[in-house]
Amino acid sequence: MNLTTIDIILIVAYLILIILSGSIVKKYIKGIDNFLVAGRSMGFHLGLLSLMCTEIGMITYVYYAELGFKAGFAALIVAFPPVIAYIFLGKTGFIIKPLLEMKISTIPEFFSRRFSKGVRFYIGIIMAIGGILNFGVFPGVEANFINIVTGIPKDYLLVTMIIMLTLVLIYTVIGGMVSVIVTNYVQYVLLSFGMIFITIYGLVHIGWDNIVGAVSTQMGEKGMNPFFPTALEGQFGIGFLVWQTLLWVALLVGWQAISMRLFSSKDSKTGQKIYTWSGLMFLSRGIMPILWGIMAIAVVGTEINSLEALPLLLVKLVPSGFLGIIFAALLAASMSTYASYLLSWSSVVSQDIIGSAVTYLTKKELDSKSQLLVSRITMAVVMIFIIWWSLFHEMEGLLYFYLNMTGMLFIPGVLICVAFGIYWKKARTLGAYLAITFGAILPMLYLIWPTEVQDYASEIGWGGFVVSFLGMLIGSGIQNMVQPKIEEERV
């Protein structure tokens, strides 16, 4: 074992704390709004910390560290597009202010109000597929991380996944979004300490000159310059930055785990303020883990599995006694992420797929208690699937691009449909269907043939938004010609 007795005591104490938090807040869960969006009562400070904790988990650290490990200092540029997107949306209120004023619980709910129930059902299916495939690699990657850091043999990978997810499921099912938000204060303290400690201790212990020298020796100019050999041809060049900026604007609008935090805000002004300040905090979310991956080049060498660079670095770098605190911080991050993702994707399945189907067939909506029961059952089913997917899916290429492309299955369509649905009166149902469908085609190519098309990831990325945009124009144009003044059928 790599953990001391003190390390283990700290970790167990934290696990007891989060389970108790779910039990304590259970009495506040009166209906589906309390369960999914915390009764829309989240203020600025807690909202800011909650959003930060949601989008930082072990897997966040692993995929950013992998980027640093594989691309060196050039990968640091990846940390900046989220900052641009957050500040832009927070300052302007573009898209997010109208959504907040609508008081919806899920993004597909917007589609039924603006387009049709059929579009809501369709985007719900695409979102569930993309989101759950994205979520599906978390348990395997993180269980492997836990096993390396703790020293647990890899033969117990499945056991580690089941224990980890069962703990998350218990406290999420009991308390919903309220329990997630309540524990975020403690999680943020642990996260902040862990991130700052690893970064400063690593820079001092390894030495800046040694880190730079390792990257220069292993990668040359490509590891230093994101625009090598030119700004147009570089792996992280202009095309990549355009794609990532569009992607992050779309994620902040349509990624259910993020938008549920937005919808939990007490009003639109608070939601915008949370986004504005999140931009600055998300800069450290990217830069620090990428630096850890770069440090790993100097500490563990390059002849290892790139997804194992970070845990191996921590085992070699972090002194005994501190490893438990660091591990608790990472576990804290993952518990919040898992809980939010379980809530997010199960809510899409229960509210937008099952709920829409029941309403269509029975002509009646499920009452709040029934919705709550369906959401909880759906969580358990999602958990079982992601364990299975983690065991049998083999990762090809960088984890960061896999996660991007699974999100890209629906994100271009969501951004185009929501933006046009809010700001263009001539946007029609056929346009929404085509925007969603066209936007999913190019990312699907990457997921089917990742090795063959990985050199064109940026073109596939921004191209998904272009064809989705064309789908909206073509579909709406056709329907406006066929039904120029007739109310469209809501199917």
KEGU-120001 format. One line per field, with one value per residue (C-alpha): residue in one letter; x negated, y, z negated. Coordinates in Angstrom, 2 decimals, always signed. Layout:
residu = a | ...;
c1 = X | ...;
c2 = Y | ...;
c3 = Z | ...;
***
This chain:
residu = m | n | l | t | t | i | d | i | i | l | i | v | a | y | l | i | l | i | i | l | s | g | s | i | v | k | k | y | i | k | g | i | d | n | f | l | v | a | g | r | s | m | g | f | h | l | g | l | l | s | l | m | c | t | e | i | g | m | i | t | y | v | y | y | a | e | l | g | f | k | a | g | f | a | a | l | i | v | a | f | p | p | v | i | a | y | i | f | l | g | k | t | g | f | i | i | k | p | l | l | e | m | k | i | s | t | i | p | e | f | f | s | r | r | f | s | k | g | v | r | f | y | i | g | i | i | m | a | i | g | g | i | l | n | f | g | v | f | p | g | v | e | a | n | f | i | n | i | v | t | g | i | p | k | d | y | l | l | v | t | m | i | i | m | l | t | l | v | l | i | y | t | v | i | g | g | m | v | s | v | i | v | t | n | y | v | q | y | v | l | l | s | f | g | m | i | f | i | t | i | y | g | l | v | h | i | g | w | d | n | i | v | g | a | v | s | t | q | m | g | e | k | g | m | n | p | f | f | p | t | a | l | e | g | q | f | g | i | g | f | l | v | w | q | t | l | l | w | v | a | l | l | v | g | w | q | a | i | s | m | r | l | f | s | s | k | d | s | k | t | g | q | k | i | y | t | w | s | g | l | m | f | l | s | r | g | i | m | p | i | l | w | g | i | m | a | i | a | v | v | g | t | e | i | n | s | l | e | a | l | p | l | l | l | v | k | l | v | p | s | g | f | l | g | i | i | f | a | a | l | l | a | a | s | m | s | t | y | a | s | y | l | l | s | w | s | s | v | v | s | q | d | i | i | g | s | a | v | t | y | l | t | k | k | e | l | d | s | k | s | q | l | l | v | s | r | i | t | m | a | v | v | m | i | f | i | i | w | w | s | l | f | h | e | m | e | g | l | l | y | f | y | l | n | m | t | g | m | l | f | i | p | g | v | l | i | c | v | a | f | g | i | y | w | k | k | a | r | t | l | g | a | y | l | a | i | t | f | g | a | i | l | p | m | l | y | l | i | w | p | t | e | v | q | d | y | a | s | e | i | g | w | g | g | f | v | v | s | f | l | g | m | l | i | g | s | g | i | q | n | m | v | q | p | k | i | e | e | e | r | v;
c1 = +0.00 | -1.17 | +1.06 | +0.16 | +2.61 | +3.13 | +3.90 | +6.53 | +8.15 | +8.48 | +10.07 | +12.55 | +13.51 | +14.33 | +16.46 | +18.46 | +18.98 | +20.47 | +22.78 | +24.09 | +24.65 | +27.02 | +29.02 | +29.21 | +30.58 | +33.06 | +35.84 | +35.51 | +36.30 | +40.00 | +40.24 | +38.47 | +37.37 | +35.64 | +34.01 | +32.71 | +32.10 | +32.08 | +35.33 | +33.62 | +32.22 | +28.44 | +26.64 | +23.47 | +20.73 | +22.03 | +22.93 | +19.41 | +17.80 | +20.36 | +19.77 | +16.02 | +16.25 | +18.64 | +16.28 | +13.18 | +12.78 | +9.98 | +10.69 | +10.27 | +6.81 | +5.97 | +6.95 | +5.31 | +2.18 | +2.18 | +2.23 | -0.76 | -2.54 | -2.00 | -2.28 | -4.44 | -4.09 | -2.21 | +0.81 | +1.18 | +3.12 | +6.01 | +6.77 | +7.79 | +10.92 | +13.09 | +12.11 | +13.21 | +16.52 | +17.41 | +16.66 | +18.43 | +21.65 | +21.51 | +21.00 | +23.42 | +26.10 | +26.17 | +28.54 | +28.19 | +30.29 | +33.39 | +32.96 | +32.79 | +35.90 | +37.76 | +37.12 | +36.53 | +34.89 | +33.22 | +32.07 | +34.36 | +37.30 | +36.54 | +36.99 | +40.56 | +41.47 | +39.83 | +40.07 | +42.03 | +42.25 | +40.85 | +37.69 | +37.37 | +37.61 | +35.08 | +32.48 | +33.03 | +32.00 | +28.91 | +27.92 | +28.34 | +26.18 | +23.42 | +23.49 | +23.53 | +20.78 | +18.78 | +19.50 | +18.90 | +15.08 | +14.93 | +15.07 | +12.34 | +9.94 | +10.51 | +10.48 | +7.13 | +5.93 | +7.09 | +5.44 | +2.08 | +2.10 | +3.21 | +1.25 | +4.33 | +3.64 | +5.20 | +7.02 | +9.42 | +10.32 | +13.99 | +14.32 | +12.89 | +15.36 | +18.36 | +17.46 | +16.77 | +20.00 | +22.14 | +21.05 | +21.87 | +25.22 | +26.27 | +25.65 | +26.96 | +30.17 | +30.85 | +30.19 | +30.13 | +28.67 | +29.08 | +26.63 | +24.19 | +24.22 | +24.01 | +20.76 | +19.12 | +17.68 | +15.62 | +14.68 | +13.50 | +11.19 | +9.65 | +9.40 | +7.70 | +5.15 | +4.43 | +3.97 | +1.76 | -0.34 | -1.06 | -1.97 | -4.26 | -5.87 | -6.44 | -8.05 | -10.34 | -11.17 | -11.78 | -13.13 | -11.94 | -15.11 | -14.79 | -11.16 | -11.93 | -14.96 | -12.97 | -10.34 | -12.95 | -14.89 | -11.88 | -9.78 | -11.86 | -10.09 | -6.79 | -6.61 | -7.17 | -5.19 | -1.45 | -1.60 | -4.45 | -5.14 | -2.65 | +0.47 | +2.60 | +0.90 | +0.11 | +1.98 | +3.19 | +3.38 | +6.11 | +8.49 | +8.20 | +8.81 | +11.90 | +13.30 | +12.56 | +14.10 | +17.29 | +17.28 | +17.04 | +19.75 | +21.95 | +20.99 | +21.91 | +25.31 | +26.06 | +23.90 | +26.45 | +24.08 | +23.14 | +26.56 | +28.18 | +25.90 | +27.00 | +30.69 | +30.18 | +29.36 | +31.89 | +32.15 | +30.61 | +28.32 | +26.79 | +26.37 | +24.51 | +22.27 | +21.41 | +20.36 | +18.26 | +16.18 | +16.01 | +13.94 | +11.07 | +11.26 | +11.34 | +7.99 | +6.29 | +8.42 | +6.57 | +3.10 | +2.23 | +3.03 | +1.30 | -1.78 | -1.59 | -1.66 | -4.69 | -6.37 | -5.75 | -7.99 | -10.91 | -9.99 | -8.70 | -9.92 | -7.88 | -7.85 | -4.58 | -0.84 | -0.03 | +3.14 | +0.97 | -1.44 | +0.37 | +0.92 | -2.66 | -3.88 | -1.90 | -3.23 | -6.82 | -6.43 | -4.05 | -5.61 | -4.11 | -1.33 | -0.27 | +0.86 | +4.04 | +5.00 | +4.27 | +6.18 | +9.15 | +9.11 | +9.17 | +11.85 | +13.86 | +13.69 | +14.83 | +17.72 | +19.17 | +18.62 | +20.16 | +23.16 | +23.78 | +23.35 | +25.65 | +28.27 | +27.71 | +27.92 | +30.54 | +32.69 | +32.43 | +33.49 | +36.26 | +37.61 | +37.03 | +37.20 | +39.35 | +41.40 | +42.05 | +43.01 | +45.43 | +47.02 | +47.44 | +48.98 | +51.20 | +51.83 | +50.91 | +47.67 | +46.12 | +46.67 | +43.65 | +43.32 | +43.40 | +40.79 | +38.60 | +38.90 | +38.12 | +35.07 | +33.70 | +34.23 | +32.61 | +29.54 | +29.04 | +29.37 | +26.88 | +24.43 | +24.60 | +24.03 | +20.99 | +19.35 | +19.88 | +18.61 | +15.49 | +14.64 | +15.00 | +14.27 | +10.69 | +9.47 | +7.81 | +6.09 | +6.10 | +8.79 | +9.39 | +10.46 | +12.68 | +14.54 | +14.83 | +16.19 | +18.80 | +20.09 | +19.94 | +22.60 | +25.22 | +23.48 | +23.41 | +27.10 | +28.00 | +26.11 | +27.52 | +31.09 | +31.13 | +29.48 | +31.74 | +34.77 | +34.28 | +33.08 | +34.58 | +38.36 | +38.17 | +36.42 | +38.67 | +39.02 | +37.50 | +34.50 | +34.05 | +34.19 | +31.61 | +29.33 | +29.20 | +28.69 | +26.07 | +24.13 | +23.72 | +22.36 | +18.73 | +18.06 | +19.47 | +16.72 | +14.10 | +15.68 | +15.87 | +12.40 | +10.40 | +6.98 | +7.66 | +9.10 | +7.40 | +5.17 | +8.34 | +9.91 | +10.04 | +11.63 | +14.18 | +14.82 | +15.55 | +17.03 | +19.72 | +20.94 | +20.87 | +22.99 | +25.38 | +25.81 | +26.51 | +29.03 | +30.98 | +30.99 | +31.95 | +34.64 | +36.21 | +36.02 | +37.84 | +40.55 | +41.05 | +41.61 | +44.03 | +45.82 | +45.16 | +48.17 | +49.55 | +48.87 | +46.54 | +47.71 | +46.12 | +44.56;
c2 = +0.00 | +3.54 | +5.08 | +5.42 | +4.92 | +8.69 | +8.85 | +6.14 | +7.83 | +11.11 | +9.39 | +7.36 | +10.49 | +12.31 | +9.42 | +9.37 | +13.14 | +13.05 | +10.11 | +11.92 | +15.07 | +13.20 | +11.90 | +15.30 | +17.14 | +14.39 | +16.16 | +19.17 | +17.09 | +17.72 | +17.25 | +17.00 | +20.70 | +20.30 | +17.06 | +18.25 | +21.99 | +22.51 | +24.50 | +27.19 | +28.74 | +28.69 | +31.97 | +33.36 | +32.09 | +28.55 | +28.43 | +29.44 | +26.79 | +24.17 | +24.68 | +24.56 | +21.32 | +19.73 | +20.21 | +19.04 | +15.33 | +12.82 | +12.38 | +16.15 | +15.99 | +12.81 | +14.08 | +17.48 | +15.82 | +13.46 | +16.48 | +17.99 | +14.63 | +14.13 | +17.73 | +19.54 | +23.28 | +23.65 | +22.06 | +25.02 | +26.89 | +24.43 | +26.17 | +29.50 | +28.85 | +28.01 | +31.34 | +33.22 | +31.34 | +31.81 | +35.52 | +36.14 | +34.42 | +35.84 | +39.43 | +39.45 | +37.05 | +35.64 | +32.66 | +31.96 | +34.91 | +33.92 | +30.29 | +31.29 | +33.42 | +30.41 | +28.45 | +25.13 | +22.07 | +20.51 | +21.85 | +19.53 | +21.14 | +24.28 | +22.29 | +21.28 | +24.90 | +26.45 | +23.69 | +20.54 | +17.61 | +15.41 | +17.54 | +17.35 | +13.56 | +13.39 | +15.67 | +13.87 | +10.58 | +12.12 | +13.89 | +10.73 | +8.72 | +11.33 | +12.17 | +8.59 | +7.51 | +10.47 | +9.53 | +5.86 | +6.08 | +7.81 | +4.74 | +2.79 | +5.73 | +6.83 | +3.34 | +2.75 | +6.07 | +5.03 | +1.63 | +3.12 | +5.82 | +3.48 | +0.45 | -1.74 | -4.46 | -3.83 | -7.16 | -5.32 | -2.65 | -3.75 | -3.85 | -0.33 | +0.97 | -0.63 | +0.68 | +4.18 | +4.42 | +2.84 | +5.50 | +8.24 | +6.66 | +6.43 | +10.04 | +11.37 | +9.33 | +10.39 | +14.10 | +14.98 | +18.35 | +19.70 | +17.15 | +17.80 | +21.54 | +21.23 | +19.21 | +21.54 | +23.89 | +21.11 | +19.79 | +23.20 | +23.61 | +20.19 | +20.81 | +24.17 | +22.79 | +19.75 | +21.68 | +24.37 | +21.90 | +19.59 | +22.52 | +24.41 | +21.31 | +19.81 | +22.96 | +23.31 | +19.60 | +18.84 | +22.23 | +24.45 | +23.98 | +20.19 | +20.34 | +22.60 | +20.52 | +17.28 | +18.72 | +20.27 | +17.00 | +14.77 | +17.01 | +19.88 | +23.00 | +21.12 | +20.75 | +24.48 | +26.15 | +25.39 | +26.88 | +24.68 | +24.46 | +27.26 | +28.78 | +27.05 | +23.64 | +23.29 | +20.74 | +23.59 | +26.21 | +28.60 | +25.84 | +24.18 | +27.44 | +28.24 | +24.76 | +24.88 | +28.33 | +27.26 | +24.00 | +25.74 | +28.26 | +25.31 | +23.30 | +26.17 | +26.32 | +22.66 | +20.44 | +19.16 | +18.90 | +22.58 | +23.92 | +22.25 | +24.40 | +27.42 | +26.50 | +26.10 | +29.83 | +31.96 | +34.44 | +35.30 | +37.98 | +35.44 | +32.90 | +35.41 | +36.46 | +32.81 | +32.31 | +35.49 | +34.58 | +30.90 | +31.90 | +33.07 | +30.01 | +27.62 | +28.92 | +27.21 | +24.10 | +23.66 | +25.08 | +23.24 | +19.66 | +20.26 | +21.36 | +18.13 | +16.13 | +18.13 | +17.44 | +13.73 | +13.79 | +14.74 | +12.38 | +9.13 | +9.37 | +8.88 | +5.07 | +4.61 | +4.63 | +8.34 | +7.94 | +6.69 | +9.64 | +11.63 | +8.87 | +7.66 | +11.24 | +11.61 | +8.35 | +9.41 | +13.10 | +13.59 | +12.91 | +10.36 | +11.83 | +14.36 | +11.70 | +11.03 | +14.73 | +14.92 | +11.72 | +12.97 | +16.18 | +14.20 | +11.88 | +14.93 | +16.27 | +13.00 | +12.51 | +15.88 | +15.20 | +11.74 | +12.93 | +15.81 | +13.62 | +10.94 | +13.61 | +15.25 | +12.31 | +10.41 | +13.57 | +13.71 | +10.06 | +10.32 | +13.78 | +14.13 | +10.57 | +8.53 | +11.53 | +12.66 | +9.13 | +8.71 | +12.09 | +11.23 | +7.82 | +8.72 | +12.41 | +13.13 | +14.20 | +12.21 | +13.76 | +15.00 | +11.88 | +9.60 | +11.74 | +11.53 | +7.72 | +7.39 | +9.67 | +7.54 | +4.27 | +5.77 | +6.70 | +3.09 | +1.93 | +4.58 | +3.50 | -0.15 | +0.83 | +3.01 | +0.21 | -2.15 | +0.43 | +1.14 | -2.54 | -3.25 | +0.02 | +0.42 | +4.00 | +5.06 | +8.41 | +11.11 | +10.94 | +14.69 | +14.29 | +11.28 | +13.30 | +16.27 | +14.16 | +12.33 | +15.73 | +16.89 | +14.31 | +16.76 | +19.99 | +21.69 | +20.96 | +22.23 | +25.52 | +26.23 | +25.27 | +27.21 | +30.31 | +30.38 | +29.37 | +32.39 | +35.00 | +34.02 | +33.95 | +31.97 | +28.97 | +25.95 | +22.35 | +20.86 | +23.15 | +21.85 | +18.21 | +18.80 | +20.91 | +18.15 | +15.40 | +17.19 | +18.27 | +14.66 | +13.22 | +14.44 | +13.65 | +10.18 | +9.61 | +10.35 | +7.97 | +5.15 | +5.66 | +7.65 | +6.53 | +7.24 | +10.76 | +12.02 | +14.37 | +16.16 | +16.55 | +20.36 | +20.34 | +17.77 | +19.97 | +23.32 | +21.57 | +20.07 | +23.55 | +24.69 | +21.79 | +22.13 | +25.81 | +24.85 | +22.26 | +24.91 | +27.28 | +24.60 | +22.97 | +26.22 | +27.62 | +24.60 | +24.64 | +28.39 | +27.97 | +25.07 | +26.53 | +30.27 | +31.40 | +28.18 | +27.17 | +24.18 | +20.88 | +20.24 | +16.83;
c3 = +0.00 | +0.80 | -1.91 | -5.58 | -8.48 | -8.74 | -5.00 | -5.33 | -8.37 | -6.44 | -3.45 | -5.55 | -7.54 | -4.30 | -2.97 | -6.21 | -5.94 | -2.45 | -3.21 | -6.29 | -4.23 | -1.92 | -4.88 | -6.57 | -3.51 | -2.59 | -4.49 | -2.13 | +0.98 | +1.56 | +5.32 | +8.65 | +8.69 | +5.33 | +6.48 | +9.87 | +9.49 | +5.69 | +5.77 | +7.90 | +4.71 | +5.24 | +4.57 | +6.16 | +3.86 | +3.47 | +7.15 | +8.14 | +5.93 | +6.92 | +10.65 | +10.15 | +8.15 | +10.65 | +13.57 | +11.73 | +11.05 | +11.17 | +14.85 | +15.42 | +13.92 | +15.84 | +19.31 | +18.84 | +17.43 | +20.42 | +22.74 | +20.93 | +20.95 | +24.70 | +25.97 | +23.41 | +22.81 | +26.10 | +24.42 | +22.02 | +24.71 | +24.18 | +20.86 | +22.46 | +24.63 | +21.56 | +20.01 | +23.14 | +23.30 | +19.63 | +19.56 | +22.90 | +21.79 | +18.28 | +19.41 | +22.34 | +21.08 | +24.62 | +24.62 | +20.88 | +19.67 | +21.72 | +20.60 | +16.94 | +17.29 | +18.75 | +15.49 | +17.23 | +15.59 | +18.63 | +22.01 | +24.03 | +22.20 | +24.23 | +27.44 | +26.57 | +25.80 | +28.87 | +31.48 | +30.64 | +28.25 | +31.01 | +31.19 | +27.40 | +27.54 | +30.40 | +28.81 | +25.51 | +27.13 | +28.80 | +25.58 | +23.53 | +25.96 | +26.14 | +22.44 | +21.17 | +23.60 | +22.30 | +18.68 | +19.46 | +19.42 | +16.04 | +13.76 | +15.56 | +15.80 | +12.22 | +10.70 | +12.39 | +10.94 | +7.45 | +7.70 | +8.73 | +6.04 | +3.25 | +4.40 | +4.77 | +7.40 | +10.82 | +10.51 | +8.21 | +10.78 | +11.00 | +7.21 | +6.94 | +9.57 | +7.86 | +4.40 | +5.70 | +7.71 | +5.00 | +2.51 | +5.03 | +5.89 | +2.24 | +1.39 | +4.72 | +4.70 | +1.12 | +1.46 | +5.16 | +6.18 | +2.64 | +1.17 | +4.03 | +3.39 | -0.41 | -0.28 | +2.26 | -0.37 | -1.92 | +1.50 | +2.67 | -0.32 | +0.30 | +4.04 | +3.62 | +1.18 | +3.36 | +6.61 | +5.09 | +3.10 | +6.05 | +8.31 | +5.91 | +4.39 | +7.82 | +9.24 | +6.20 | +5.85 | +9.53 | +10.58 | +13.44 | +15.48 | +15.26 | +16.41 | +19.36 | +20.27 | +20.27 | +22.63 | +24.91 | +25.12 | +25.71 | +27.99 | +29.28 | +30.53 | +30.93 | +27.15 | +26.63 | +29.43 | +29.88 | +33.38 | +34.60 | +37.53 | +38.39 | +36.83 | +39.47 | +39.39 | +35.68 | +33.55 | +31.34 | +34.09 | +35.18 | +36.29 | +32.89 | +31.03 | +33.14 | +32.47 | +28.74 | +28.31 | +30.12 | +28.17 | +24.81 | +25.63 | +26.61 | +23.52 | +21.22 | +22.89 | +23.51 | +21.30 | +18.81 | +15.82 | +16.25 | +17.23 | +14.19 | +12.02 | +14.03 | +13.65 | +9.87 | +9.63 | +7.80 | +10.71 | +14.09 | +12.64 | +10.26 | +13.06 | +15.25 | +12.37 | +11.65 | +15.28 | +15.40 | +12.36 | +13.30 | +16.32 | +14.15 | +11.89 | +14.84 | +16.03 | +13.08 | +13.74 | +17.03 | +16.42 | +13.20 | +14.32 | +17.67 | +15.71 | +13.70 | +16.92 | +18.05 | +14.69 | +15.19 | +18.28 | +16.05 | +13.20 | +14.72 | +18.34 | +21.49 | +21.78 | +19.88 | +20.53 | +20.84 | +18.73 | +15.86 | +15.92 | +13.21 | +10.62 | +11.06 | +10.60 | +7.36 | +5.93 | +6.65 | +5.80 | +2.86 | -0.55 | -2.94 | -5.09 | -2.45 | +0.01 | -1.98 | -1.89 | +1.83 | +2.48 | +0.42 | +2.48 | +5.73 | +4.36 | +3.29 | +6.82 | +8.34 | +5.90 | +6.91 | +10.60 | +10.48 | +8.51 | +10.92 | +14.00 | +12.62 | +11.95 | +15.32 | +17.67 | +15.68 | +15.74 | +19.55 | +19.78 | +17.18 | +18.04 | +21.77 | +23.06 | +20.65 | +19.52 | +23.09 | +24.17 | +21.23 | +21.92 | +25.61 | +24.90 | +21.93 | +22.69 | +19.06 | +17.43 | +14.58 | +11.16 | +9.20 | +7.02 | +10.06 | +11.82 | +8.72 | +8.63 | +12.35 | +11.95 | +9.12 | +11.00 | +14.09 | +12.03 | +11.03 | +14.65 | +15.86 | +13.17 | +14.28 | +17.92 | +17.26 | +15.25 | +18.21 | +20.73 | +18.69 | +18.59 | +22.30 | +24.13 | +25.34 | +25.50 | +28.78 | +29.04 | +26.38 | +23.69 | +24.07 | +27.70 | +26.96 | +24.32 | +26.70 | +29.53 | +27.45 | +26.41 | +30.02 | +30.93 | +29.69 | +28.65 | +32.12 | +32.64 | +29.18 | +29.59 | +33.05 | +32.12 | +28.86 | +30.35 | +33.41 | +31.34 | +29.10 | +31.57 | +34.96 | +35.29 | +38.53 | +36.95 | +37.51 | +36.41 | +39.58 | +39.13 | +35.58 | +36.71 | +39.46 | +37.24 | +34.63 | +37.23 | +39.34 | +36.27 | +35.10 | +38.36 | +38.30 | +34.62 | +35.23 | +37.81 | +35.15 | +32.64 | +35.22 | +36.76 | +34.16 | +35.35 | +39.02 | +38.56 | +35.39 | +37.40 | +38.53 | +35.07 | +35.27 | +38.74 | +37.56 | +34.52 | +36.10 | +39.13 | +36.89 | +36.02 | +39.66 | +40.96 | +38.01 | +38.90 | +42.51 | +41.33 | +39.45 | +42.43 | +44.96 | +42.81 | +41.68 | +45.20 | +46.67 | +43.98 | +44.28 | +48.01 | +47.58 | +44.54 | +44.72 | +42.68 | +41.25 | +37.66 | +37.88 | +36.52 | +33.12 | +33.81;
***
